[in-house]
Amino acid sequence: MSTSTQYVYRFGNGTAEGTKEMKALLGGKGANLAEMSSIGLPVPPGFTITTETCNYYSQHNHQWPDGLEAQVQDGVRHLEQALGRTLGDPNNPLLVSVRSGAAQSMPGMMDTVLNLGLNDDVVEGLAQETGNERFAYDAYRRFIDMFSDVVMGVDHHYFEEAIDQMKREKGVENDLDLDADDLKHLVNRYKAIYRNKTQHMFPSDPQEQLRFAINAVFGSWDSARAIKYRRINKITGLLGTAVNVQAMVYGNMGETSGTGVCFTRNPATGERELYGEFLVNAQGEDVVAGIRTPEPIAQMADEFPQPYRELVEVTNRLEKHYQNMQDIEFTVQDGTLFILQTRNGKRTGRAAIKTAVDMVREGLTDKKTAVRDLVEPGHLDQLLHPGFKDEAAYKKDVMATGLPASPGAAVGQVVFTADEAEAWKADGKKVILVRIETSPEDVGGMDAAEGILTSRGGMTSHAAVVARGWGKPCVAGCGDIIINYRTKSFTNGRISVNEGDWISINGSTGEVILGQQELVAAELSDDFATFMEWADEFRPIGVRTNADTPEDAEKAIAFGAEGIGLCRTEHMFFEGNRILAVREMILAASERDRRAALAKLLPYQKEDFRGIFQAMAGYPVTIRLLDPPLHEFLPHDQEGQQEMADLMGVSIDKVKAKVAELDEFNPMLGHRGCRLGITYPEITEMQARAILEAAVELKAEGVEVLPEIMVPLIGTMEEFVDQKKVIQKTADKVFAEKNDRIDFLIGTMIEIPRAALTADDVAREAEFFSFGTNDLTQMTFGYSRDDAGKFLPIYVERKILPRDPFQVLDQRGVGQLVQIGTDRGRQTNPDLKVGICGEHGGEPTSVAFCYKVGMNYVSCSPFRVPIARLAAAQARLVAEQKEALDAVEV
């Protein structure tokens, strides 16, 4: 950074060197302070040091860049000239606040120092000038406390103990009951604490105080709590925090002063009402510290009628100007209102939807802005799943934390097997199914359970994928607990939970909570339907669903799905008695015996497809042929193998021999997908016949059916061609037998890197591609998706990876393969239809990438369909906004 670089931007007193669009450089607080100054609001003057400066400070051993010192001094002179006061002058003192402010709001994560500029001489001058000795020494003791804590790391509780001791000595309960002499003594005690803890005298030079405070705010960007907050809230790509130095205004000058925080609308419900609280004779930190109970903001109309009227007018102006609900901090100093901050208010999903719809109806914004800016995809997630009534209330009871695999809240009694889950539910009990990991055999118990908890597995594990598809809360990969099936218990090393004990799980945060927590049901309003209609007006790509049953399909249609992008046929094999036919097919020693077993499966499969086609009438349905290795359909425990042998009339040795034969060192890379269909073409024949017979029969009944048959796990064009021939030959037979035909597509799932790299060859034969990004991520990184949960959280924490690539598409690596596959496929087949059916199809940033790549659709679990609809619309609108801004700059 050169000495000509502008590090400091001034605001206030007729000056505004920044705008609200400059958040990346000035942070949200600094950009909004400049913006409010430019529209004439009562903002105390100040200056902002840029986020780029913080980045320089962090990367250059905590040194300031050349030129910053001079620009900070120019900023101080701006304040002095604006107010006719001087920093450090006892006769006419200027005091300032030093606050952080990143581009994205991080409430409470970084540091603030108030009343900077006070020393033993200045405090006396302030007392004399204001005629309020108590106010001056109250400000001084607050400054020593905050400076010690924020700048020097002397914990705040030492000062709390000192003021509590003083109140005990005086026989009073409230800070306000301490008089000026008490506060003078308290200042001396505070300085003694500082000297004892730091081995230094408290600094009296205001310039030294300012430099120390600026450094502390810069340093707070890399504090443990700020880093953790950014990780939890998935905040990436920011340079650092800006520093805002602003002239102090005082809410603690007596009964004509006060401070408060308010929202322009109720952040819980979205109702149009001023919502917040304030305190008379207080500074900002008193409102949030809990030392005194704040009053509702409406009470301010009685206490300070004129400032309240001005505040209402300001809130209306700000909401109209920003076209968004605002969160505002203000101070009243001796009857005069000052605005210290505004930002877009954080809100619940319910409030976000209502605010967006109401603001359009009120003429404060348009539909495009409402869809792009006023509702986050995460807000919809809240609305679609039950939640806890009060998440703050249970924090003390959290016993473990795993991966937030499927959102929502669930409460139930612990059971450890799928059979127990089904049996307990049949008895009218609510259960949480706790497993080390789940398998397809557990689906009955998973369905019966209120929620699922596993100690192994990642975000794309069997438990996670199935739970998301059903909208069932799930915490996966919870390595904090050890499960013991024998004793029917699990423990975190301190607390043990037994079968029948009550627990609650939060699938949105990954928390496992002891006991029963109160739930609130999901609720979709008319405003939700209205808003989603608006989103669809701007949505550039289709949104399908991953669904394996008519029930899932109907649910997805209700959420706005436009077809099925992935129907997994293997999940159907566990329904009812059909698992016996599957196992008979696996045990068969000859093709004839396999075909006999498959003939038993055919009517089941056809009926399944009839149900799904009817539910999706008029919409495309992409059906993936059998994908998992055959060993997944066999029991691996002694009891299960004996039960299978008895039911099938064979010896247990034969069952064990087949299990051993099918055992693989790495089954995810083994005999599965198209490899099964190539080895046993009769499996592909049976599934193709079931699909096409169901389609032709429904056509005759007047149902519009649009089947798409998808070959899984191909790595070469030749593999696809082999299976395509089997499907086409079967189709010709079915159409001849039925004396009718239907249009259908044959395509493939691109989930092996080689398939993406040779997509131009594959697309000569395939009519559509669907990127299976779960497996594509696994194979590109070389991570087992079921085991990666052991190390991916560490990778993310240490910034080896920015995000878990099974949750958020790795655009740099996996994304390149998606782009290559799409581009090369369309080079040889310009009409190639391209979609995505991995779990990334419902993740907002991944959906935006799919739009950028040029996909025709994304597909995701039913409960993520509204999220994908909104994310797709926002991807287009944000891109258009960026193009417009770039054009203006040019």
N, C-alpha and C positions, 0 to 999 in steps of 0.2 A: 504494500500500500504506500502510495507516494504522499508527500507533504501537501499536494494539491487536492487530495481526496477529501470530500466533505464527510466528516465524521459526526457533526453536530447539526441538528435541524431545530430551529427556534419556532415557538408558537406563542400566541397571546399578545394582547396590547396592539392589535391591528396587524400582527405578523403571523403568517402561516406558511412555513416553508415545505410542509408535507401535505399529503392528502390521504383519504381513507383507502385509496388503492395501493398505498405504499407499505402495506403490512409486513411484507417480506423484509424490508429494510428497516422500518421504524418500529416493528412489533405492532400488535393490535392496539395497545394502549396509546402509544405515541402517534400512530396514524390517526386514531380517532380524536385525540386531543387537538391535533392540527386541524382536522376536519371541523370539529366543533368551533374552534377559534375562527375559522374562515367563514362560518355562517352566523357569527355574532353572538354565540352563547357565552354566558358568564364563566369563562374558564381562567383560573389563575395562570399567569404567564410562566413559561418554562422552556426547557430544551430537551431534546432526545438524542442520545448517543446510539448509533446504529448497531444492528445485529452483526454487521460485518466486522465492527470493531471488537465485539465480544469474541467472534471467531478468531480474530488476530490475537487477542489477549490469550485465548485458550491454547493456541498453537505456537506461541512465542514466549513460553516460560513466564506467563503473567506480566509481560511488558506492554506498555502502551506504544502504539505506532507514533512515529514522528509527526508532529503537528497536532496531535490530540490535545495536549496540554493547553496550547494557545487557543484552540477552538472552544474548549471548556471554559476558559477565562472569558472569552467573548460571550459565551452563553450566560455566564454569571453577570457580566455587565449589562446584557439585555434585560435580565430580571431587575437589576439595580436601577436602571434608567426607567423601566416601566413602572416601578413602584416608588421611586425616589428614596430607596433604602440601600444600605450597604451591608454586605456579609461581614460580620465581625465587628460592626460599629455599635458600641453600647448605647449611643444616643439615638440612633435611628436604625435598629437592627433588622436585617433580612434573615429569615429562617426559611429553609427549604426541606422538601421531602425528596427522598431518592427511592425510586420504585423500579421494579423489573417490568417487562412486558414483551413476551415472545409473539411471533406471528399467529400462533394458535393459543387460545386461552388455556392456562394451566393454573387454575385457582389454588392459591395457597402453596404452590410448589417452589416458588422462588422468593426473594427477600425484599423487605421494605424497611427504610429508616425514616422516621418522622422527626421534625423539630431540629434538624441539623443546623448548626451555627451557634448553638448555645454554649456558653462557658460561664464562669463565675461573674465576670463583668457584664456580659450581655444579658444575663438573666435579671440582673438588677435594673438595667436600662429598660428591659421589656416590662418589668413590674411597674417602673415609674411612668413609662409612656402610657400603659393601659390602665393604670390606677388599680390594678388587680394583681396583687402580690401572689395570691393563691394560684391563679391561673399560670403565672410565669414559672413558679417552682413545680407545679404539676407537669408542665411541658418539659421542664429540665429533667425531672426524674424519669419521665417516659423516654426521653432521648437517651439517657445513660443506659437504661434497661435495653432498649432496642439496639443501640450501637454495640453494646457489650455482647448481646446474643448473636446478632447478624454478622457483625464485622469480626469480632474476636472469639466467638465460639463459647462465651460464658453463658451457661444455660439459664434460660429465663426463670426457672424455678427458684434459683437463689434469690432473685429480686422479689418474687412472689412471697417467699418465706419472710423476707425483710419487711414488706408492707403488711403482711398478716401479723407479724410480731408487733409492729407499730400500732395496728388497730387494737390488738389485745391490750397493749399498754395504756391506750387511751380509752378503752372500754367502749369502742364503737364497732359497728358491723360493716359499714359502707365506706368505700374510698372517699366519697364526697364529704364524709363527716370529719376528715382530716383537715385541719386549717393550715394556713401558710407556714406557721412556725413548725408544725409537724412535718410538712413537706420539705422544709429546709433541712431538718435533721435527717429525713429520709434520703435526701440527695447526698448527704455526707456518708450515710451508710452504704448507699449504692456505689459511691466512688471507692469506698473501702473494699467492697466486694470485688470491684474491677481490679484494684491494685493487688489484692490478695490472689486473685485467679490468674492475672496476666503478668505480674511482677513489673508493671509499668504504671505510671500516673495516667489518669484519664486525659486524652489529648484536648488541649484548649484552643489550638489553632483551627479555625473553621475550614481553611483551605486543606489542611491535613485531614480533618474529619471527612471532607468531601471526597478526597482521593481514596481514602480507605473505604468509604461507603460504595463508591462506584466499583472498586475492585471486588467488594463483597457481592454485589449484585451480579457482576460478570461471573464470579466463582460459583454462585448459586446455580448456574446453568448445569454445572457438572456435579451437583450434589446428588447423593444417593436417592433422595426422595424424588427429585426432578427426573432423574434417569428412569426410575421405576415407573413414575407417572406416564412418561412418554412411551415406555414399553407397554404398559397395560392399555393405554389408549391408542396405541399404534400410531404415534406421532413420529414421523421420520422426515428427513430432508431439510430440517431447519438449521440455520447457521448458528444461532445462539439467541440470547435475549438482548433486547434493547434496554437502555437505562434512561429513565425519565426523571429529570431534576426539575422540580416545580416549586414555585413560591407557596409557602404554607398559608392555609387559612385555618381558622380555629373554631371547632365546634365546642370547645371546652372553656369558653370565656364567661360562662354564667348561664342564667336562665333564659337569655335571649339567643342562645346559640345551641347548636345540636348537629347531629350527623346521622346519615341513614343510607340505606340501599333499597332500591325498588325496581320492579319489573313493570313494563308497560302493559303486560297481560299476565294473568295467572299462569305460572310456568307448569303447574300440575294439570290444569284443566283447559287452558287456552281462553278462558272467559276474558272479555275485555273489561278489565278493572285494574286500577293501580294496586300492585301487590308488593308488600315489603314491610320494613320496620325502621324505626328511628329511635334515637336517644337524645334527650335534652342534656346539655352540658357534658359532652363526651367527644372523644376522638374516634376515628374510624375503627381502630382495633377493638374498642369496647363493644361494638355491635356484635362481633363474631366471637369474642373471648368468653362470653357467657358469665361474666362477673356481675353484670346487671341485666335485668330482663328488659329487652327493647319493647317499645309500644308499636301496635299496628300502624301502618302508614296513614290510615284514615284519621287517626287521632291527631296527626300533625295539623289537620285543618283547624282544630280548636286551639292548639298550642301556638302555632305560627300561621295565622290565616293568610297573610300576604305572601310569604315565601311558598306556602303550599299551592296557592293559585298559580304562582310563577312556575313551580315544579310541574304542575299538570300541563301547563302550556308548553314547557320544554319537552316533556315526555311525548306529547303529541307531535311536536316538530321533529323530534329525533326519529320517531317511528315512521313518519312520512318520508323523512330524508333518507333513512337507511332501508326502507321497505322491509323491515324485519322487526320482530319483537326485541326490545332493548332491555339490558340489565344496567342500571345507572347507579353510580355512587355520588353522593352530594354532601355538602356541608352548608350549614347556615351559621354565619359569623355575625353576631350582633344584629340579627334581623335581615342580613343580606345573603341571598342564595348564590352558591357557587357549584358548578358541575365539575367533578373530579375525574369521571371516567364514564364511558359508555361502551358497550359491546353487545353483540348479538347474544340474547339470553339463552342459556341452556334450558331445555324443556323436556317433558315426557313425550312419548310417542303420541298419546292422546292430545296433548296440548299442541304439538307440532302440526298435526292434521287440522285441528280446528282453527289454529292461527292462520295457516296457509289459506284455507277456504274462506275464512272470514275476511282476511285482508284483501283478497280478490273481490269479494262481494262489496266491501266497503270502498273500493276504488283506490286503495292504497298501493296496490301492485297489480301486475298482470299474471295470467296463468303461467306463462313461460318462466318468469322470475320465481313464482311460487314453487314450481316443480324443481327448478334448478337449485334454489338456495334455501328454501324454508323447511324442508323435511329431509332428514338423513335416512339412508337405508336402514340403519340401526333402529330408528324410531318405529319402522314397520315391524321389525323383529319383536319389539316389546308388545305391540298390539296383537300379534298372532299367537302368543303363548301365554299361559297363566304365569303369574309372578307372585313374589312375596309381598305382603301388604307393607312391611317395613323392613327393608334390607339392613338398615343400620342397627336394628334391635338385636339381630342374631350374631353379630360379629364376634362376640365373646364365646360363642358356642361352636365356631368353625373348628373342626378337628383335623381337616385335611383339605388339600387343594389339588385338583387334577386338571385335565384339559377340558375347556368348555365345548364339548363335542356336539351337543344339540341343545338349543336354547329353551328356556322355560324353567318353571319351578315344579318340584314334585315332593310329596310327603307320603311316607308309607312305612310299614314294618319290614324289617330286613328278612329276605330269604336268599338261599344260596344255590338253588337249582331251578331250572325252568319248570319242572313238574310241580315243585312246591308253589311256585308263583301261580300256576294255573289252578292248583287245588285251593290255595288260600283265597284267590279271587272268587272262585266258585262258592266259597263260604261267606262272601260279602266283605272280605278284608282288602284293604289297600296295601300294596307291597312295593318295595324297591328291590329289584333283582340285582344282587351283588355277585359278580363273577370275576375270576382272574382275567378271563377274556371270553367273549361269546363266539359261538359258531352257528351255522345255519340251523343246527338241531335245536337251538335255544329259542327259535322265533316264537313258539307258542307262549313261552314264559315271558319273553320280551313284550309281546302284545298284551299279556295279562297285567304286566307291571305298570305302575304309575311312572316309574323312571328307572334308569339303568346306571349302575356304577361298576366300572372295571378298573383293575389295578394295572392292566397292560393294554397296549394298543394306542394308536394315534388318532388323529382327526379323520382319517379315512379308514379306520379299522371297521370290522364287521358291525360292531355295536354302534359306532358313530354313524355309519351310512344308513343302517336300518332305522335307527332312532330319528335321524333327521327326516327320512322319508315319511315316517309316521307322525312327525311333529311331537315326538316324545322326548322329554328332558333326559340328557345323558351326560355324565361325567366319565371320561375315559382316561386311561393311562395315569391313574392316581397312584403314583409311586410312594406317596406318604403312608399308604396302608399295606399291611400284610394280611392276606386272606387265608384262613385255615378251614378247608371244607370238612375235615374230620371233626373238628370241635364246633363247626357251624358258627364261626366268629371271625371278626377282623379287628385289627388293632393298629394304632399309630405309634405304638411303643409306650404310650402313657395311659390311653383309654381303650378299653375293649368294648366292642359292640357285638351282641349275640343275636341269634335268630329270634325274631319277634320284637326286638327293640325298635323304637321309632327313630328314623332319621329323616332329614330333608336334604334335597340336593338342588343346587342352582346350576342348571346347564348353561346359563349365559356367562357365568363367572368361573365355573369349575369348583365351587365350594361344596364341601360335605359338612352338614351341620347336625349336631346332636339334637334330638327331640323333634317335636311337631311345631312347625312354623305356620302362621296363618297365610292362606293363599288368597289371591284375587283373580277372578276369571278373566280370560281374554274377552275383549268386547270390540266389535267392529261397528262403526257408526255410519250413518248416511253420508257424512262428510268424507269418510274413508273411500266409499264408492265413487264419490264425486272427484276426489283428488286423483284416484287411480285412473279414472277416465281421462283426466287432463294429461297424466303422464303418458298414457297410450297415444295421445295426439302427437306427441313429440318423439315417441319411441321408434328408432330406425330399424330394429331387428326383431325377429320373432322370439317368443319365450315359450318353451315347452317344459314338460315335467318328466322326471324319472319316476315311473309308477309301474308296479307289478300286479296290481289288482284293480278290479272295477271300482272298488271303494276309494283307493288312492287316486284313480283317474277322475272320479266325480269330484273329489275334494279339490284337485288341482284345477279342474274346469271352473269351479266356484271361485278360485283365487285368480282366474284369468289366464290359465294356460291355453296354448293354441295347438296342442298336440302332445304326443309322447316322444321324447328324444331318446329314451332308454327304458325298455321293458326287459328285465332280467329274467329269463325263463327258468333259471335254476331255482329261484325262490319258490316257484310253483311246485317243485318236486317234493316239498316237505309237507304239502297239504294232505290231510286225511291219510288214506291207505296207499296213496300213490308212491310213497317212499319204498314200499315193499317191491313194487314193480321196478323201480330204479335199481334197487339192490339185486333183484333177480337178474336184471340186465348186466350189472357189474360182475356177478358171479358166473354168468353164462360162459361156457367153454367154447362155443362155436357161434358163427354168424347167425345160423338158423335159430339158436336159442336166444340170442340177443334180439333178433327181429320179433320173436314171440313175446318177449318181455316188453319191447317197445310198442307192440300192438296193443298191449294193455294200457300203456301210457297215452296213446294217441287220443282216445276220446276225452281224457282229462285235459290234455293240452288244448284240444280244439275248443272245449267248453270254456277254458280260461280265456282264450283269444276272442271267442264270441262276446264274452262279458266286457272285455276291454274295448273291443271295436264298437260295441253298442254305446258304451259310456263316452267314447271319443268320436261318435258319428260325425263325419264331415271333416275330421281333423286327421293329419298324418300320425301314424303310429310306427315307431322304429323299434323292432324286436331284435334283440341280440340273441344269437344262437348260444348254445351251452358253452359256458366259459370256464368254470372252476374245475380243478382236477377231480377225478372221480373219488379219491380217498375222502373228500369232504362229505360224501353221502354215506359213509360207513362209520359205525361206532368205534371208538378207540379205547373204551374201557371194558373191563371183563364183564360187568353186568350187562352192558348194552350189547356186547357181542353174543353173549349167551341168549339174550332175548331175541336177537335177530336169527340166530341158529334155530331156536325153537319155533319161531313163526314161519320160517322158510323150510323147515324139515330137513336141515342139513346139520352136519357136525360143527361144533365150535372150532374144530381144527381147520375146517375148510374156510370159515370166516376169517380166522386169524391169518391163514396163509394168504388170502386175498388182500387183507390189510397190509401185510408185510410186502407183498408183491407191488402194491401201489405206492408204498412209502418212497418219498423222494427227498434228496438232500436239500433242494431248493424248489419247492412245488410252485412258487410264483413264476419261476422260469422253466417249469417242467412241462408235463404232458397235460396241457389245458388249451382252451380256446380252439382255434381252427385245427390245431394238432390232433385234438380228439376227433373232429369231424373228418379229417383226412385218414386217420387210422381206422375209424369206425364210421364210414359214410352213411350207414343205416341210421345213425343218430341224427345227422343233418336231414336225411330224407324224412324221418318221422316228424321233425319239427317244422320243416317246410310244408309238408302235407297238412299238418294241423293248422298252420297259419292260413294257407290258401283255401282249404276246404271251408274253414270258418268264414273267410272273406266272401267266397263265392255264394255260400248259403245265405249270408246276410244281405248280399246284393239282391238276391232273389226275393228277400223279404222287404226290400225298399230302403235298406240302410246303406248310406254312403260310406264305403270303407277305403282307406288309403294306406295299405301296408307297405312298410319298408323293412326289408330283411337285412340284418347287419351281421357280417362275418367278423368274429373277434380275433384279436391278437395276431394279425398277419404281419410278417416281416418281409415277404417277397410277393411280387405280382403273381408268381406261379401258385402260391398257396391260395390266394384269392380266386384265381381262375379255376383251380380244382374244385373249390366249394361252390363257386358260381355255377359250374356245369351241373353239379348235383342238384342244386336248387332249381335251375332252369328245366332240367329233365323231369324233376318231380312236378313242377308247375304244368308242363305239357301234359303229363299223365292226368293230373287233377282236372285240368280244363277239358280234356277229352272225356273223362268219366262224367263230369258234371254238365257237359255240353254248354258250357258258358266260360267266360274268362273275366278277369279283372286286370286293371293296370297296377303294377307294383314295381318297386325299385329294389335293386340289390346293391348294397354298398358295404363299406367296411369301417371298422373302428381303427383309428390311427393312434396306437398306444406304444409302439415300439419305435425307437429312433430311426431304425433303418427304413421303416415304412414311410416316415416323414421325408427322409432324404431321397427316397426313390418314388416320391408321390407322383411324379410325371408319368412313370410307367404304370403305377397302380390305377391312376385316373383314366387311362385308356380303356379300362375294363369296368371300373366302379362308377356308379351313378351318384353316389354321395359319400362324403367323408364325415365321420363324427370323431372328434378328438377325445380320447379317453385319457384325460390329463392326470387322473390318479396314478395309473400304471406308467404313463409317459414320464411323470415326475420321478417315480420310483426308479425307472430304468435309466433316466438321464443322470440322476444324482448317484445312482448306485446305493440308495437307501431302501431298506425294507420298511414299508410304510407301517407295518405292525410293530416294528421294534424301534423305529426312529424316535419315538416318544422318550426314550431313555436319554438321548443326547441333544435333540433339537432345541429344547428349552435353554440348554446351556449355550448352544450356538447362537441363539437369538440374544440371550443376555450379554454375551461377550462380543456381539456385533460381527460374528463370523458370517451369519446370515441376517438380513434385515427382518425377515418374517419366516414363519414355518411354511415351506413351499407346498405342503399338502393343504394348507389353509388358503394361501394367497399365491396365485400363479407366479412362478419365477419367470418374469418377462425377459430377462437378460439371457437365460439359457434355454429353459423349456419353451419359452415364448418364441425364441428364434426358430425352433423346430416347428412350432405351430405356423409361424409365418412362412417358413420355407415350404412346408407341406401344402399350405393353402395356395401359395403363389405357383409352385411347380405343378400342382394338380390342375389348376385352371389354365396353365399354359397348354396342356394337351386336351383339356376338357373345359372349355369356357363356361359351360352350363352346370358345372359341378356344384352341387349343393353342399355347403360346409356348415357344421355346427360343432358344439362342444357338449359332452354329457358327463364329464367328471364333476365332482363337487364344486369345482371352481366356477361352474356355470351359475351359481347363486351368490358369488362373492363380488361385491361392487367394483373393486379395482380390476378384477379379472374380467368382468363383463365389459368394462370400458375398453380393455385391451382387445377383446373379441370384436367389438364394434370397429376399432381402429384397423384390425387385420382384414375386416371385410366379411365376417361370417354372416350367414343367413339367419342363424338362431343360436340361442343358448338353451340348455336344458338343466334343470335342477330339481331338488326334492319339492313336493307340493307346497310346503310351508315357506319356501324361499322364492316362490314364483312372484309374489308382489314385490319382493326386494329386487329381483332381477328386472322386473318391468320398470321400476323406478330408476335403477342403476343404468339401464340402457338409455332411457330418456335423458338422464343427467349427463351421460357420456357425450351424447350428441350436442346438448345445449352448452356444456362447458367448452367443447371443441369450437363451437360456433362463436362463443364469447371470446375465446382466445384469438381466433382468426380476426375478429372485429377489432380487438385491442391492438393486435400486431399491425393491422392495416392503418390504424390511426397513427401509430408510432412511425411507420414508414412515411 
